[in-house]
């Protein structure tokens, strides 16, 4: 029997276009499963796909006032989810499915997934990439939905309540870290861990000699409570090496690092760049001597289970990872298990790590981290797609 799966997900947004769900869809289509993907209409899709993606329009115009009005109405009545549910149910009339799979970083489109699963008496699987409780004050969402900031706690509590009412009814639930798994099991005992990861077809080792020893960071920067590079600055104060720390980040992040570098008198090490297109990221990682991952101790930041994709991509290219400051939680544990580098807790061990990798670069012209290969393969998106496949088969059979 060929499985027929209805996949509902939040909008595909650039630049990455939600690689977790895309890799799963690519895998299921490649092994002959019949899949239909429904999502909200957003920006033009620029990636290739061998399966149908149906985009449902929620907003009629690009007017900001329409977006604000409907967003407020959605907060009060869950209108956006209800509208999407109604339109998808109409679109799939006459089609047969064995299972509904819903992947989201928030609450959309959980209602539609549950509505369809209940109407058709088929299993519902929910995959949560993020949850509100993982970060205090919705720090990672602070750049979104400005109108809701004055009553963020209400917004957060409404979303959590709506989410929990649905995931309790799902047959299975997947999440992205051990912390998430433990937290979510109180709502659904059938919660399973499937990590985020890297695409092994894109992120793979390549030894490219470089004229400069480079410590590189690629990605958005948040407030220092969430990402604290202080011990890196303290370590650089003690070193006298011809190296560069390159920051490929947002404007606010560049200003934040500039101030910190001036405070520690290490500005001469810094070099700033804007974001680069996703297609250029692998080459940038290959050219780095050390790849930075920024976080902070969970007991200070209040953030839990943050398994940033930047770490997994660095693992894929087998470059030394320098995580500052260590979260002393899920990420630090995986860095240790994979032998991917250092989750630093003080300036001295950070300085020692930089010196060790600098000596390797002087000898070979490049760096290559001796990662644990058996552990590394567990974090490829291809392996994770196989995990999803088996989990879904168990629900269908």
Sine and cosine of phi, psi and omega as CSV:
sin_phi,cos_phi,sin_psi,cos_psi,sin_omega,cos_omega
0.00,0.00,0.76,-0.65,0.04,-1.00
-1.00,0.04,0.86,-0.51,-0.01,-1.00
-0.90,0.43,0.61,-0.79,0.11,-0.99
-0.89,-0.45,0.91,-0.42,-0.13,-0.99
-0.84,-0.55,0.75,-0.66,0.13,-0.99
-1.00,-0.10,0.84,-0.54,-0.03,-1.00
-0.92,-0.39,0.85,-0.53,0.07,-1.00
-0.91,-0.41,0.70,-0.71,-0.03,-1.00
-0.50,-0.87,0.29,-0.96,0.08,-1.00
-0.93,0.37,0.22,-0.98,-0.13,-0.99
-0.86,0.51,0.58,-0.81,0.14,-0.99
-0.96,0.26,0.91,-0.40,-0.06,-1.00
-0.89,-0.45,0.64,-0.77,0.06,-1.00
-0.95,0.32,0.33,-0.94,0.10,1.00
-1.00,0.05,-0.35,0.94,-0.14,-0.99
-1.00,0.03,-0.37,0.93,-0.02,-1.00
0.83,0.56,0.69,0.73,0.14,-0.99
0.79,0.61,0.95,0.30,-0.09,-1.00
-0.89,0.46,-0.47,0.88,-0.02,-1.00
-0.86,0.51,-0.77,0.63,-0.04,-1.00
-0.97,0.26,-0.56,0.83,0.01,-1.00
-0.90,0.44,-0.69,0.73,0.00,-1.00
-0.91,0.41,-0.60,0.80,0.06,-1.00
-0.90,0.44,-0.72,0.69,0.01,-1.00
-0.88,0.47,-0.68,0.74,0.04,-1.00
-0.85,0.53,-0.69,0.73,-0.03,-1.00
-0.92,0.40,-0.74,0.67,-0.04,-1.00
-0.90,0.45,-0.64,0.77,0.04,-1.00
-0.91,0.42,-0.60,0.80,-0.05,-1.00
-0.94,0.35,-0.42,0.91,0.01,-1.00
-0.99,-0.15,0.18,0.98,0.16,-0.99
1.00,-0.07,0.11,0.99,0.05,-1.00
-0.95,0.32,0.54,-0.84,0.11,-0.99
-1.00,-0.01,0.90,-0.43,-0.02,-1.00
-0.80,-0.61,0.63,-0.78,0.15,-0.99
-0.87,-0.50,0.78,-0.62,0.00,-1.00
-0.94,-0.34,0.80,-0.60,0.08,-1.00
-0.86,-0.51,0.73,-0.68,0.01,-1.00
-0.51,-0.86,0.10,-0.99,0.05,-1.00
-0.98,0.21,0.61,-0.79,0.06,-1.00
-0.91,0.42,0.79,-0.62,0.02,-1.00
-0.70,-0.71,-0.72,-0.70,0.03,-1.00
-0.97,0.24,0.33,-0.94,-0.04,-1.00
-0.85,0.52,0.72,-0.69,0.01,-1.00
-0.99,0.16,0.82,-0.58,-0.07,-1.00
-0.94,-0.35,0.03,1.00,-0.02,-1.00
-0.98,-0.19,0.45,-0.89,0.02,-1.00
-0.98,0.20,0.57,-0.82,0.05,-1.00
-0.46,-0.89,0.65,-0.76,-0.05,-1.00
-0.98,-0.21,0.50,0.87,-0.02,-1.00
-0.55,-0.84,0.44,-0.90,-0.05,-1.00
-0.96,0.27,0.73,-0.69,0.12,-0.99
-0.89,-0.46,0.90,-0.43,-0.01,-1.00
-0.98,-0.22,0.85,-0.53,-0.02,-1.00
-0.97,-0.24,0.79,-0.61,-0.02,-1.00
-0.98,-0.20,0.78,-0.62,0.00,-1.00
-0.99,0.14,0.82,-0.58,0.07,-1.00
-0.98,-0.18,-0.61,0.79,-0.02,-1.00
-0.95,-0.31,0.74,-0.67,-0.07,-1.00
-0.98,0.20,-0.51,0.86,-0.04,-1.00
-0.77,-0.64,0.03,-1.00,0.09,-1.00
-0.99,-0.14,0.26,0.96,-0.01,-1.00
-0.91,0.41,0.74,-0.67,0.04,-1.00
-0.92,0.40,-0.53,0.85,-0.01,-1.00
-0.93,0.38,-0.62,0.79,0.07,-1.00
-0.89,0.45,-0.67,0.74,-0.02,-1.00
-0.89,0.45,-0.68,0.73,-0.01,-1.00
-0.90,0.43,-0.74,0.68,-0.04,-1.00
-0.88,0.48,-0.72,0.70,-0.03,-1.00
-0.95,0.31,-0.50,0.86,0.04,-1.00
-0.92,0.39,-0.68,0.73,0.04,-1.00
-0.91,0.42,-0.68,0.73,0.03,-1.00
-0.89,0.45,-0.58,0.82,0.04,-1.00
-0.92,0.39,-0.61,0.79,0.03,-1.00
-0.89,0.45,-0.62,0.79,-0.04,-1.00
-0.98,0.17,-0.58,0.81,-0.16,-0.99
-0.80,-0.60,0.00,1.00,-0.10,-1.00
0.89,0.46,0.57,0.82,-0.09,-1.00
-0.86,0.51,-0.69,0.72,-0.07,-1.00
-0.87,0.50,-0.73,0.68,0.02,-1.00
-0.91,0.42,-0.64,0.77,-0.01,-1.00
-0.91,0.41,-0.66,0.75,0.00,-1.00
-0.91,0.42,-0.71,0.71,0.01,-1.00
-0.89,0.46,-0.68,0.73,0.01,-1.00
-0.86,0.51,-0.73,0.68,-0.03,-1.00
-0.88,0.48,-0.69,0.72,-0.06,-1.00
-0.94,0.33,-0.63,0.77,0.01,-1.00
-0.93,0.38,-0.69,0.73,-0.01,-1.00
-0.87,0.50,-0.60,0.80,0.05,-1.00
-0.93,0.37,-0.64,0.77,-0.07,-1.00
-0.93,0.36,-0.47,0.88,-0.09,-1.00
-0.98,-0.17,0.22,0.98,0.04,-1.00
-0.86,0.52,0.75,-0.67,-0.01,-1.00
1.00,0.01,-0.17,0.99,0.03,-1.00
-1.00,-0.08,0.55,-0.83,-0.01,-1.00
-0.95,-0.31,0.70,-0.71,0.03,-1.00
-0.72,-0.69,0.49,-0.87,0.04,-1.00
-0.99,-0.13,-0.33,0.95,-0.10,-1.00
-0.29,-0.96,0.51,-0.86,0.15,-0.99
-0.95,-0.33,0.78,-0.63,0.03,-1.00
-0.89,-0.45,0.82,-0.57,0.00,-1.00
-0.84,-0.54,0.83,-0.56,0.01,-1.00
-0.88,-0.48,0.79,-0.61,-0.06,-1.00
-0.43,-0.90,0.37,-0.93,0.13,-0.99
-0.97,-0.23,0.00,1.00,-0.05,-1.00
-0.60,-0.80,-0.80,-0.60,0.02,-1.00
-0.93,-0.37,-0.25,0.97,-0.01,-1.00
-1.00,0.00,0.75,-0.66,0.03,1.00
-0.94,-0.35,0.85,0.53,-0.08,-1.00
-0.88,0.48,-0.65,0.76,-0.03,-1.00
-0.87,0.50,-0.71,0.70,0.00,-1.00
-0.87,0.49,-0.66,0.75,-0.01,-1.00
-0.87,0.49,-0.71,0.70,0.01,-1.00
-0.93,0.37,-0.66,0.75,0.02,-1.00
-0.83,0.56,-0.74,0.67,-0.06,-1.00
-0.94,0.35,-0.69,0.72,0.01,-1.00
-0.87,0.50,-0.66,0.75,0.00,-1.00
-0.94,0.35,-0.70,0.71,-0.01,-1.00
-0.86,0.51,-0.61,0.79,-0.11,-0.99
-0.98,-0.17,-0.03,1.00,0.02,-1.00
0.83,0.55,0.74,0.67,0.03,-1.00
-0.83,-0.56,0.35,-0.94,-0.05,-1.00
-0.91,0.41,0.48,-0.87,0.11,-0.99
-0.89,-0.46,0.81,-0.59,0.14,-0.99
-0.91,-0.41,0.76,-0.65,0.02,-1.00
-0.91,-0.42,0.73,-0.68,0.07,-1.00
-0.89,-0.45,0.92,-0.39,-0.01,-1.00
-0.98,-0.17,0.89,-0.45,0.02,-1.00
-0.99,0.13,-0.55,0.84,0.02,-1.00
-0.59,-0.81,0.37,-0.93,0.14,-0.99
-0.68,-0.73,0.44,-0.90,-0.07,-1.00
-0.86,0.50,-0.56,0.83,-0.11,-0.99
-0.96,0.29,-0.20,0.98,-0.09,-1.00
-0.96,0.29,-0.37,0.93,-0.03,-1.00
-0.71,-0.70,0.81,-0.59,0.00,-1.00
-0.93,0.38,0.64,-0.77,0.08,-1.00
0.93,0.36,0.28,0.96,0.02,-1.00
0.78,0.62,0.71,0.71,-0.09,-1.00
-0.85,0.53,-0.64,0.77,-0.04,-1.00
-0.95,0.30,-0.18,0.98,0.02,-1.00
-0.95,-0.31,0.19,0.98,-0.14,-0.99
-0.90,0.43,-0.37,0.93,-0.02,-1.00
-1.00,0.06,-0.05,1.00,-0.03,-1.00
-0.95,-0.32,0.40,-0.92,0.20,-0.98
0.78,0.63,0.88,0.47,-0.05,-1.00
-0.86,0.51,-0.51,0.86,-0.07,-1.00
-0.93,0.37,-0.33,0.94,-0.09,-1.00
-1.00,-0.09,-0.11,0.99,-0.08,-1.00
-0.85,0.53,-0.62,0.79,-0.01,-1.00
-0.90,0.44,-0.41,0.91,0.02,-1.00
-0.79,-0.61,0.72,0.69,-0.06,-1.00
-0.87,0.49,-0.62,0.78,-0.02,-1.00
-0.88,0.47,-0.65,0.76,0.05,-1.00
-0.89,0.45,-0.74,0.67,0.01,-1.00
-0.83,0.56,-0.72,0.69,-0.01,-1.00
-0.89,0.45,-0.73,0.69,-0.05,-1.00
-0.92,0.40,-0.60,0.80,0.05,-1.00
-0.89,0.46,-0.73,0.69,-0.01,-1.00
-0.89,0.45,-0.67,0.74,0.01,-1.00
-0.89,0.47,-0.70,0.71,-0.01,-1.00
-0.89,0.46,-0.69,0.73,0.02,-1.00
-0.90,0.44,-0.68,0.73,0.02,-1.00
-0.88,0.47,-0.76,0.66,-0.08,-1.00
-0.89,0.45,-0.58,0.81,0.00,-1.00
-0.90,0.44,-0.45,0.90,-0.02,-1.00
-1.00,-0.02,-0.70,0.71,-0.07,-1.00
-0.92,0.38,-0.38,0.92,0.09,-1.00
-0.89,0.45,-0.45,0.90,-0.08,-1.00
-0.99,-0.10,-0.10,0.99,0.02,-1.00
-0.96,0.28,0.55,-0.84,0.04,-1.00
-0.94,0.35,-0.64,0.77,0.05,-1.00
-0.61,-0.79,0.37,-0.93,-0.03,-1.00
-0.65,-0.76,0.70,-0.72,0.09,-1.00
-0.86,-0.51,0.42,-0.91,-0.04,-1.00
-0.53,-0.85,-0.05,-1.00,-0.26,-0.96
-0.90,-0.43,0.02,1.00,0.02,-1.00
-0.44,-0.90,0.36,-0.93,0.07,-1.00
-0.85,0.53,-0.58,0.82,0.03,-1.00
-0.89,0.45,-0.72,0.70,0.03,-1.00
-0.87,0.50,-0.67,0.74,-0.03,-1.00
-0.87,0.50,-0.74,0.67,-0.01,-1.00
-0.90,0.43,-0.66,0.75,-0.04,-1.00
-0.92,0.40,-0.68,0.73,-0.13,-0.99
-0.99,0.17,-0.29,0.96,-0.01,-1.00
-0.90,0.44,-0.35,0.94,0.04,-1.00
-0.96,0.28,-0.27,0.96,0.07,-1.00
-0.98,-0.19,-0.50,0.87,0.01,-1.00
-0.51,-0.86,0.92,-0.39,-0.07,-1.00
-0.92,0.40,-0.37,0.93,-0.01,-1.00
-1.00,-0.02,0.74,0.67,0.03,-1.00
-1.00,-0.06,0.73,-0.68,-0.03,-1.00
-0.81,-0.58,0.49,-0.87,0.01,-1.00
-0.99,-0.11,0.84,-0.54,0.20,-0.98
-0.75,-0.67,0.95,-0.30,-0.10,-1.00
-0.88,0.48,0.31,-0.95,0.34,-0.94
-0.95,0.31,0.13,-0.99,-0.05,-1.00
-0.23,-0.97,-0.46,-0.89,-0.03,-1.00
-0.74,-0.68,0.48,-0.88,0.05,-1.00
-0.99,0.13,0.92,-0.39,-0.07,-1.00
-0.93,0.37,-0.26,0.97,0.07,-1.00
-0.98,0.18,-0.26,0.97,-0.04,-1.00
-0.93,-0.37,-0.66,0.75,-0.06,-1.00
-0.94,-0.34,0.98,-0.19,-0.04,-1.00
-0.62,-0.78,0.35,-0.94,-0.05,-1.00
-0.91,0.41,0.62,-0.79,0.09,-1.00
-0.43,-0.90,0.92,-0.40,-0.08,-1.00
-1.00,0.10,0.97,-0.25,-0.02,-1.00
-0.89,-0.45,0.94,-0.35,0.04,-1.00
-0.85,0.53,0.60,-0.80,-0.02,-1.00
-0.74,-0.67,0.53,-0.85,0.02,-1.00
-0.99,0.17,-0.24,0.97,-0.08,-1.00
-0.78,-0.62,0.68,-0.74,0.12,-0.99
-0.99,0.14,0.90,-0.44,-0.18,-0.98
-0.84,-0.54,0.76,-0.65,0.20,-0.98
-0.98,-0.22,0.87,-0.50,-0.16,-0.99
-0.88,-0.47,0.59,-0.81,0.13,-0.99
-0.79,-0.62,0.76,-0.65,0.01,-1.00
-0.80,-0.60,0.88,-0.47,0.05,-1.00
0.62,-0.79,0.08,-1.00,0.01,-1.00
-0.95,0.32,0.51,-0.86,0.12,-0.99
-0.93,-0.37,0.69,-0.72,0.04,-1.00
-0.94,-0.35,-0.10,-0.99,-0.06,-1.00
-0.90,0.43,0.36,-0.93,-0.15,-0.99
-0.90,0.44,-0.45,0.89,0.06,-1.00
-0.88,0.48,-0.52,0.86,-0.02,-1.00
-1.00,0.02,-0.61,0.79,-0.05,-1.00
-0.72,-0.70,0.95,-0.31,-0.13,-0.99
-0.90,-0.43,0.98,-0.19,0.01,-1.00
-1.00,0.02,0.30,0.95,-0.10,-1.00
-0.83,0.55,-0.70,0.71,-0.06,-1.00
-0.93,0.36,-0.38,0.93,0.14,-0.99
-0.92,0.39,-0.72,0.70,0.01,-1.00
-0.88,0.47,-0.67,0.75,0.03,-1.00
-0.89,0.45,-0.63,0.78,0.02,-1.00
-0.91,0.41,-0.68,0.73,-0.02,-1.00
-0.89,0.45,-0.51,0.86,0.05,-1.00
-0.85,0.53,-0.54,0.84,-0.09,-1.00
-1.00,0.03,-0.13,0.99,-0.09,-1.00
-0.97,-0.23,0.47,-0.88,0.10,-0.99
-0.73,-0.69,0.97,0.24,-0.10,-1.00
-0.80,-0.60,0.53,-0.85,0.08,-1.00
-0.99,0.17,0.98,0.21,-0.04,-1.00
-0.79,-0.61,0.25,-0.97,0.06,-1.00
-0.78,-0.63,0.64,-0.77,0.16,-0.99
-0.95,-0.31,0.93,-0.37,-0.09,-1.00
-0.98,-0.22,0.80,-0.60,-0.03,-1.00
-0.93,-0.37,0.92,-0.39,0.08,-1.00
-0.97,-0.25,1.00,-0.03,-0.19,-0.98
-0.48,-0.88,-0.05,-1.00,-0.01,-1.00
-0.97,0.25,0.29,-0.96,-0.06,-1.00
-0.86,0.51,-0.69,0.73,-0.01,-1.00
-0.89,0.45,-0.60,0.80,0.03,-1.00
-0.91,0.41,-0.63,0.77,0.03,-1.00
-0.89,0.46,-0.68,0.73,0.01,-1.00
-0.90,0.43,-0.64,0.77,0.01,-1.00
-0.88,0.47,-0.71,0.71,0.00,-1.00
-0.94,0.35,-0.61,0.79,0.03,-1.00
-0.85,0.52,-0.71,0.70,0.00,-1.00
-0.90,0.44,-0.66,0.75,-0.01,-1.00
-0.93,0.37,-0.65,0.76,0.01,-1.00
-0.91,0.42,-0.61,0.79,0.06,-1.00
-0.91,0.41,-0.64,0.76,0.00,-1.00
-0.87,0.48,-0.60,0.80,-0.04,-1.00
-0.99,-0.17,0.12,0.99,0.06,-1.00
0.85,0.53,0.68,0.74,0.04,-1.00
-0.82,-0.57,0.41,0.91,-0.04,-1.00
-0.87,0.49,-0.47,0.88,-0.04,-1.00
-0.92,0.40,-0.29,0.96,0.04,-1.00
-0.99,0.10,-0.26,0.97,-0.23,-0.97
-1.00,-0.04,0.57,-0.82,0.09,-1.00
-0.59,-0.81,0.75,-0.66,-0.15,-0.99
-0.90,-0.44,0.62,-0.79,0.00,-1.00
-0.61,-0.79,0.40,-0.92,0.12,-0.99
-0.98,0.20,0.10,-1.00,0.08,-1.00
-0.83,0.55,0.45,-0.89,0.10,-1.00
-0.91,-0.41,0.43,-0.90,0.05,-1.00
-0.87,0.49,0.50,-0.87,-0.01,-1.00
-0.81,0.59,-0.54,0.84,-0.01,-1.00
-0.91,0.41,-0.35,0.94,-0.02,-1.00
-1.00,-0.07,-0.17,0.99,-0.08,-1.00
-0.89,0.45,-0.72,0.69,-0.02,-1.00
-0.83,0.56,-0.70,0.71,0.00,-1.00
-0.90,0.44,-0.61,0.79,0.02,-1.00
-0.90,0.43,-0.66,0.75,0.03,-1.00
-0.91,0.41,-0.64,0.77,0.02,-1.00
-0.88,0.47,-0.55,0.84,-0.07,-1.00
-0.99,0.14,-0.24,0.97,-0.01,-1.00
-0.97,0.23,0.50,-0.87,0.07,-1.00
-1.00,-0.04,-0.59,0.81,0.12,-0.99
-0.69,-0.72,0.66,-0.75,0.02,-1.00
-0.94,-0.35,0.82,-0.58,-0.04,-1.00
-0.99,0.12,0.65,-0.76,0.23,-0.97
-0.82,-0.58,0.84,-0.54,-0.08,-1.00
-0.97,-0.23,0.77,-0.64,0.06,-1.00
-0.45,-0.89,-0.32,-0.95,0.06,-1.00
-0.39,-0.92,0.30,-0.95,0.02,-1.00
-0.84,0.55,0.77,-0.64,-0.08,-1.00
-0.85,0.53,-0.54,0.84,-0.02,-1.00
-0.93,0.36,-0.33,0.94,0.04,-1.00
-1.00,-0.10,-0.75,0.67,-0.07,-1.00
-0.96,0.26,-0.49,0.87,-0.11,-0.99
0.98,0.19,-0.01,1.00,0.00,-1.00
-1.00,0.02,0.65,-0.76,-0.06,-1.00
-0.73,-0.69,0.58,-0.81,0.13,-0.99
0.93,0.37,0.40,0.92,-0.01,-1.00
-0.99,0.12,0.98,-0.20,-0.01,-1.00
-0.97,-0.26,0.99,0.17,-0.13,-0.99
-0.88,0.48,0.65,-0.76,0.02,-1.00
-0.87,0.48,-0.47,0.88,0.00,-1.00
-0.85,0.53,-0.59,0.81,0.03,-1.00
-0.91,0.42,-0.73,0.68,-0.07,-1.00
-0.91,0.42,-0.58,0.81,0.04,-1.00
-0.92,0.40,-0.63,0.78,0.08,-1.00
-0.90,0.44,-0.63,0.77,0.07,-1.00
-0.88,0.48,-0.65,0.76,-0.01,-1.00
-0.88,0.47,-0.65,0.76,-0.02,-1.00
-1.00,0.06,-0.05,1.00,0.05,-1.00
0.85,0.52,0.69,0.72,0.14,-0.99
-0.99,-0.16,0.52,-0.85,0.00,-1.00
-0.86,0.51,0.78,-0.63,0.03,-1.00
-0.99,-0.12,0.76,-0.65,0.14,-0.99
-0.90,-0.44,0.96,-0.28,0.00,-1.00
-0.99,-0.14,0.90,-0.43,0.02,-1.00
-0.73,-0.68,0.69,-0.73,-0.31,0.95
-0.99,0.14,0.46,-0.89,0.00,-1.00
-0.80,0.60,0.67,-0.74,0.10,-0.99
-0.97,0.24,-0.23,0.97,-0.03,-1.00
0.80,0.60,0.62,0.79,-0.04,-1.00
-0.55,-0.84,-0.72,-0.70,-0.15,-0.99
-0.88,0.47,-0.72,0.70,-0.06,-1.00
-0.91,0.41,-0.71,0.70,0.02,-1.00
-0.86,0.51,-0.61,0.80,-0.01,-1.00
-0.91,0.41,-0.67,0.74,0.00,-1.00
-0.94,0.34,-0.60,0.80,0.07,-1.00
-0.86,0.51,-0.66,0.75,0.03,-1.00
-0.92,0.38,-0.72,0.70,-0.05,-1.00
-0.90,0.43,-0.58,0.81,-0.03,-1.00
-1.00,0.00,-0.12,0.99,-0.11,-0.99
0.82,0.57,0.70,0.71,-0.09,-1.00
-0.99,0.10,-0.23,0.97,-0.04,-1.00
0.44,-0.90,-0.68,-0.73,-0.08,-1.00
-0.80,-0.60,0.75,-0.67,0.24,-0.97
-0.98,-0.18,0.99,-0.14,-0.21,-0.98
-0.98,0.22,0.62,-0.78,0.05,-1.00
-0.88,-0.47,-0.20,0.98,0.05,-1.00
-0.44,-0.90,0.29,-0.96,-0.10,-0.99
-0.91,0.41,-0.56,0.83,-0.06,-1.00
-0.90,0.43,-0.71,0.70,-0.01,-1.00
-0.94,0.33,-0.47,0.88,0.10,-1.00
-0.92,0.39,-0.71,0.71,0.03,-1.00
-0.88,0.47,-0.68,0.73,0.01,-1.00
-0.88,0.47,-0.65,0.76,0.00,-1.00
-0.90,0.43,-0.70,0.71,0.03,-1.00
-0.88,0.48,-0.70,0.72,0.01,-1.00
-0.88,0.47,-0.67,0.74,0.01,-1.00
-0.87,0.50,-0.71,0.71,-0.02,-1.00
-0.96,0.27,-0.49,0.87,0.06,-1.00
-0.91,0.41,-0.67,0.75,0.04,-1.00
-0.89,0.46,-0.62,0.78,0.05,-1.00
-0.90,0.44,-0.67,0.74,0.01,-1.00
-0.90,0.43,-0.65,0.76,0.02,-1.00
-0.88,0.47,-0.56,0.83,-0.03,-1.00
-0.97,0.23,-0.70,0.71,-0.15,-0.99
-0.95,-0.31,-0.31,0.95,-0.07,-1.00
1.00,0.03,-0.08,1.00,0.03,-1.00
-0.41,-0.91,0.15,-0.99,0.07,-1.00
-0.87,-0.50,0.48,-0.88,0.04,-1.00
-0.51,-0.86,0.89,-0.45,-0.03,-1.00
-0.98,0.17,0.74,-0.67,0.01,-1.00
-0.99,0.14,0.96,0.28,-0.05,-1.00
-0.96,0.28,0.39,-0.92,0.07,-1.00
-0.96,0.28,0.94,-0.34,-0.13,-0.99
-0.92,0.40,-0.60,0.80,0.02,-1.00
-0.89,0.45,-0.63,0.77,0.04,-1.00
-0.96,0.27,-0.61,0.80,-0.04,-1.00
-0.86,0.51,-0.66,0.75,-0.09,-1.00
-0.91,0.41,-0.36,0.93,0.02,-1.00
-0.94,0.33,-0.22,0.97,-0.07,-1.00
-0.94,-0.35,0.26,0.97,0.12,-0.99
-0.99,0.15,0.56,-0.83,0.04,-1.00
-0.91,0.41,-0.45,0.89,0.03,-1.00
-0.92,0.39,-0.68,0.74,0.05,-1.00
-0.91,0.41,-0.64,0.77,-0.01,-1.00
-0.92,0.39,-0.56,0.83,0.08,-1.00
-0.89,0.45,-0.59,0.80,0.06,-1.00
-0.92,0.39,-0.58,0.81,0.08,-1.00
-0.89,0.46,-0.70,0.71,0.04,-1.00
-0.88,0.48,-0.70,0.72,-0.01,-1.00
-0.81,0.58,-0.75,0.66,-0.04,-1.00
-0.92,0.40,-0.63,0.78,0.01,-1.00
-0.89,0.45,-0.69,0.72,-0.01,-1.00
-0.94,0.35,-0.62,0.79,0.06,-1.00
-0.86,0.51,-0.65,0.76,0.01,-1.00
-0.89,0.45,-0.51,0.86,0.03,-1.00
-0.98,0.22,-0.57,0.82,-0.07,-1.00
-0.96,0.26,-0.65,0.76,-0.09,-1.00
-0.92,0.40,0.00,0.00,0.00,0.00
